[in-house]
Amino acid sequence: MIVVTGATGNIGRPLTRALAAAGEQVTAVSRHTAAVPNGVRHVAADLAEPAGLKPALAGAKALFLLLSGDLHAAGARPADIIGQAAASGVRRVVLLSTLGVVTRPFGSTRIAMRALEDMLRESGLEWAILRPGGFASNALWWAESVRTQQVVAAPFGDVGVPVIDPADIAEVAAACLLEDRHAGGEYELTGPEVITPRQQAEALAGALGSPVRFHELTRDEARTAMSQSMPAELADDTLDILGSPSPAELRVSPDVQQVLGRAPRPFADWAARNVAAFR
C-alpha cells in the first residue's frame, strides 16, 4: 500500500489517480473528509499530529510526504512524520521539497526543509526528494478576476520563471514511489520554458477564446494580497523570486525528461485542462 498525504490538492489528486490506475492499493490522507477514486481508502488526519497518521500508515510500504503551510511554521515538527513512518514499517518516502533549498538556502522555511531532507537521508529508509520551482496552478490566484473582470493582476509582468504543471510533479512522484531506480534521487522539477505573468495571461486568453487584460501590481499591492493566504515572510520570499529570479531559478531542468522520458508540459496545456476555473 502507498500513502499519499495532501491527497486532495493539485499534486496529491493526480498522484492518487495515477497510483490507483497502476493497480496499487492507495490510502489518501487529507485533513478533512474528501471524495477519492473508487478503490482508494481515505483517512482524515492532521499531519501536525503525527500519531494520528498511525491508522493510515499501518501496512504501508511507501509514503508521499507533502507538507501543508502550517508545517513550515515555527514550532512545527514535520520530522516526527518520518519517524512515525519508519516506526510503522514504511520502507520508502518521497518528499516534496522546494527548489529554494538549492537556490535560496538561507530563508527560515528553506533551512527547515533542508533539515527535513537531511533527516530523511539519515533515516535508513529508501527516499527520493522532489524540488519543484513555481507551479502553473498558482495561476488559480487569478481565477476570480478573470471570471469577473477578464483581468490578470500580478507583479513583475515581464519577469518569468519556468513554472511546472503539478500533474508532471505527480507523475514524477509516482515513478519515484513505484520504481527502485529512483531511490536516492534528488530531482529539480521545472516546466519546459520561462514564461512571464503577461504571457500566462495570453495563454489563458487562448484557452478561453476571449481577451484577458494584464494589470501590473506593485510589489506592495501583491504582498498585501498574498499575505491574506500565506505568512507574510513566505509572501516576501515568493516576491523576491518572482521579481529577481537567479540564474538557477531561470534554468530549465532536464529532470522531468529524465524520469518520465518526455518533456514537461507547457503552461498552455495546464491552462487548457483547467480552463473551467476561469470561465
C-alpha positions as CSV (number, residue, x, y, z in Angstrom):
1,M,0.0,0.0,0.0
2,I,1.1,3.6,-0.7
3,V,0.0,6.5,1.4
4,V,-0.4,9.9,-0.2
5,T,-0.6,13.0,2.0
6,G,-2.1,16.2,0.7
7,A,-4.3,13.8,-1.4
8,T,-6.9,16.3,-2.4
9,G,-4.5,19.0,-3.7
10,N,-3.1,19.9,-7.1
11,I,-0.4,17.2,-6.8
12,G,-2.0,14.6,-4.5
13,R,-5.2,14.2,-6.5
14,P,-3.5,13.2,-9.8
15,L,-0.9,11.2,-7.9
16,T,-3.6,9.2,-6.2
17,R,-5.3,8.6,-9.5
18,A,-2.1,7.5,-11.2
19,L,-1.2,5.0,-8.4
20,A,-4.7,3.6,-8.4
21,A,-4.6,3.2,-12.2
22,A,-1.3,1.3,-11.8
23,G,-3.1,-1.2,-9.6
24,E,-1.6,-0.1,-6.3
25,Q,-3.6,0.0,-3.1
26,V,-3.7,3.6,-2.0
27,T,-4.6,5.4,1.2
28,A,-5.4,9.1,0.6
29,V,-4.7,11.3,3.6
30,S,-6.2,14.8,3.9
31,R,-7.2,17.0,6.8
32,H,-10.9,16.7,6.1
33,T,-13.2,14.1,4.6
34,A,-13.0,14.1,0.8
35,A,-14.1,12.1,-2.3
36,V,-11.4,9.8,-3.7
37,P,-11.3,7.4,-6.7
38,N,-13.0,4.1,-6.4
39,G,-10.9,1.6,-4.5
40,V,-8.9,4.2,-2.7
41,R,-9.1,4.3,1.1
42,H,-9.4,7.8,2.6
43,V,-8.1,8.7,6.1
44,A,-8.7,12.1,7.6
45,A,-5.6,13.1,9.6
46,D,-3.8,16.3,10.6
47,L,-0.1,16.0,9.9
48,A,0.6,18.3,12.7
49,E,-0.3,15.3,15.0
50,P,1.9,12.5,13.5
51,A,0.5,10.0,15.9
52,G,-2.8,10.4,14.1
53,L,-1.2,9.0,11.0
54,K,-0.8,5.6,12.6
55,P,-4.0,4.1,11.1
56,A,-3.1,5.5,7.6
57,L,0.4,4.1,7.7
58,A,-0.4,0.6,9.0
59,G,0.7,-1.9,6.4
60,A,2.1,0.8,4.1
61,K,5.3,0.3,2.0
62,A,5.7,3.8,0.8
63,L,4.7,7.4,1.7
64,F,4.4,10.6,-0.4
65,L,5.0,13.4,2.0
66,L,3.7,16.9,1.2
67,L,3.7,19.4,4.0
68,S,0.9,22.0,4.3
69,G,1.9,25.6,5.1
70,D,1.4,25.3,8.8
71,L,4.0,22.5,9.0
72,H,6.6,25.1,7.9
73,A,5.7,27.4,10.8
74,A,7.9,27.9,13.9
75,G,7.4,25.1,16.4
76,A,6.2,22.5,13.8
77,R,7.8,19.1,13.9
78,P,7.5,17.5,10.5
79,A,10.5,15.3,11.2
80,D,8.1,13.3,13.6
81,I,6.2,12.2,10.5
82,I,9.2,10.5,9.1
83,G,9.8,8.9,12.5
84,Q,6.2,7.7,12.6
85,A,6.5,6.3,9.1
86,A,9.7,4.3,10.0
87,A,8.1,3.0,13.1
88,S,5.1,1.8,11.1
89,G,7.2,-0.2,8.7
90,V,7.2,2.2,5.7
91,R,10.2,1.4,3.5
92,R,10.2,4.4,1.1
93,V,9.4,8.1,1.4
94,V,9.2,10.5,-1.4
95,L,9.4,14.1,-0.1
96,L,8.1,17.1,-1.8
97,S,10.7,19.8,-1.1
98,T,11.3,23.0,-2.9
99,L,13.9,24.3,-5.4
100,G,14.5,27.1,-2.9
101,V,16.6,24.9,-0.7
102,V,19.2,25.0,-3.5
103,T,18.7,28.5,-5.0
104,R,18.0,30.4,-1.8
105,P,19.1,28.2,1.1
106,F,19.1,30.8,3.9
107,G,15.4,31.6,4.4
108,S,13.9,30.1,7.5
109,T,11.4,27.9,5.8
110,R,14.1,26.6,3.4
111,I,16.5,26.0,6.3
112,A,13.8,23.9,7.9
113,M,13.1,22.0,4.7
114,R,16.8,21.3,4.2
115,A,16.9,19.9,7.7
116,L,14.0,17.6,6.9
117,E,15.7,16.5,3.7
118,D,18.8,15.7,5.8
119,M,16.8,13.8,8.4
120,L,15.2,11.7,5.6
121,R,18.6,10.9,4.1
122,E,19.8,9.7,7.5
123,S,16.6,7.8,8.4
124,G,17.6,4.4,7.0
125,L,14.6,4.5,4.7
126,E,14.7,4.5,0.9
127,W,14.0,8.0,-0.3
128,A,13.7,10.4,-3.2
129,I,13.4,14.2,-3.0
130,L,11.5,16.3,-5.4
131,R,12.3,20.0,-5.7
132,P,9.8,21.9,-7.9
133,G,10.0,25.6,-8.7
134,G,6.9,27.7,-9.3
135,F,3.6,25.9,-10.0
136,A,1.5,26.5,-13.1
137,S,-1.5,26.2,-10.7
138,N,-0.5,29.4,-8.9
139,A,-2.4,31.0,-11.8
140,L,-5.6,29.9,-10.0
141,W,-5.0,33.0,-7.8
142,W,-6.3,34.9,-10.9
143,A,-9.4,32.8,-11.5
144,E,-11.9,35.1,-9.8
145,S,-10.6,38.3,-11.5
146,V,-10.5,36.6,-14.9
147,R,-14.1,35.3,-14.4
148,T,-15.5,38.6,-13.2
149,Q,-13.3,41.2,-15.0
150,Q,-11.3,39.4,-17.7
151,V,-8.1,40.6,-15.9
152,V,-4.9,39.0,-14.6
153,A,-3.4,41.2,-11.9
154,A,0.2,40.4,-10.9
155,P,3.5,42.0,-10.2
156,F,6.6,41.8,-12.4
157,G,4.6,41.3,-15.6
158,D,7.6,40.7,-17.8
159,V,9.8,38.7,-15.5
160,G,9.3,34.9,-15.9
161,V,10.3,31.6,-14.4
162,P,9.8,28.0,-15.8
163,V,6.7,27.1,-13.9
164,I,5.8,23.4,-13.7
165,D,2.5,21.6,-14.2
166,P,1.5,19.9,-10.9
167,A,0.4,16.9,-13.0
168,D,4.1,16.5,-14.0
169,I,5.1,16.6,-10.4
170,A,2.6,13.9,-9.7
171,E,3.9,11.7,-12.5
172,V,7.4,12.0,-11.2
173,A,6.3,11.3,-7.7
174,A,4.5,8.1,-8.9
175,A,7.7,6.9,-10.7
176,C,9.7,7.5,-7.6
177,L,7.2,5.6,-5.4
178,L,7.0,2.7,-7.8
179,E,10.5,2.3,-9.3
180,D,13.5,1.2,-7.4
181,R,15.8,3.1,-9.8
182,H,14.9,6.4,-8.3
183,A,16.0,5.5,-4.7
184,G,18.4,8.3,-3.6
185,G,17.2,10.6,-6.4
186,E,17.1,14.3,-6.0
187,Y,15.1,15.9,-8.8
188,E,14.7,19.6,-9.7
189,L,11.4,20.0,-11.5
190,T,10.6,22.8,-13.8
191,G,8.4,23.4,-16.9
192,P,9.9,23.5,-20.4
193,E,10.3,27.2,-20.8
194,V,10.5,30.5,-18.9
195,I,7.1,32.2,-19.0
196,T,6.1,35.6,-17.7
197,P,2.8,36.5,-16.0
198,R,1.9,38.6,-19.1
199,Q,2.5,35.5,-21.3
200,Q,0.4,33.4,-18.9
201,A,-2.4,35.8,-19.3
202,E,-2.1,35.4,-23.0
203,A,-2.2,31.6,-22.7
204,L,-5.4,31.9,-20.5
205,A,-7.0,34.1,-23.2
206,G,-6.1,31.5,-25.8
207,A,-7.7,28.7,-23.7
208,L,-10.8,30.8,-23.1
209,G,-11.1,32.1,-26.6
210,S,-11.7,35.6,-25.3
211,P,-9.5,38.5,-24.3
212,V,-7.8,38.7,-20.9
213,R,-6.2,42.0,-19.9
214,F,-3.0,42.1,-17.9
215,H,-2.7,44.6,-15.0
216,E,0.6,45.0,-13.3
217,L,0.6,45.3,-9.5
218,T,3.2,47.0,-7.4
219,R,5.2,44.7,-5.1
220,D,3.4,46.2,-2.1
221,E,0.0,45.6,-3.6
222,A,1.0,42.0,-4.4
223,R,2.3,41.5,-0.9
224,T,-0.9,42.7,0.7
225,A,-3.0,40.3,-1.4
226,M,-0.7,37.3,-0.9
227,S,-0.5,37.9,2.9
228,Q,-4.2,37.1,3.1
229,S,-3.5,33.5,2.2
230,M,0.1,32.8,3.4
231,P,2.5,34.0,6.0
232,A,4.0,37.5,5.2
233,E,7.5,36.0,5.3
234,L,6.6,33.5,2.6
235,A,4.9,36.2,0.6
236,D,8.1,38.2,0.7
237,D,10.2,35.2,-0.3
238,T,7.9,34.4,-3.2
239,L,8.0,38.0,-4.4
240,D,11.8,38.0,-4.2
241,I,11.9,35.1,-6.5
242,L,9.3,36.4,-8.9
243,G,10.9,39.8,-9.1
244,S,14.5,38.8,-9.3
245,P,14.9,35.2,-10.2
246,S,18.5,33.9,-10.0
247,P,20.2,32.1,-12.9
248,A,19.4,28.8,-11.1
249,E,15.7,29.8,-10.9
250,L,15.6,30.5,-14.6
251,R,17.2,27.2,-15.5
252,V,15.1,24.7,-17.3
253,S,15.8,21.4,-15.6
254,P,16.2,18.1,-17.6
255,D,14.9,16.0,-14.7
256,V,11.2,15.6,-15.8
257,Q,12.5,14.3,-19.1
258,Q,15.0,12.1,-17.3
259,V,12.3,10.5,-15.1
260,L,9.4,10.3,-17.5
261,G,11.0,10.0,-20.8
262,R,9.1,13.1,-22.2
263,A,9.4,16.8,-21.9
264,P,7.4,18.6,-19.2
265,R,4.0,20.1,-20.2
266,P,3.9,23.8,-21.2
267,F,1.7,26.3,-19.3
268,A,-0.7,26.4,-22.2
269,D,-1.5,22.7,-21.6
270,W,-2.3,23.4,-18.0
271,A,-4.5,26.4,-18.9
272,A,-6.4,24.3,-21.5
273,R,-7.1,21.5,-18.9
274,N,-8.1,23.9,-16.2
275,V,-10.0,26.5,-18.3
276,A,-13.3,25.8,-16.5
277,A,-11.9,27.5,-13.3
278,F,-11.6,30.8,-15.3
279,R,-15.0,30.8,-17.0
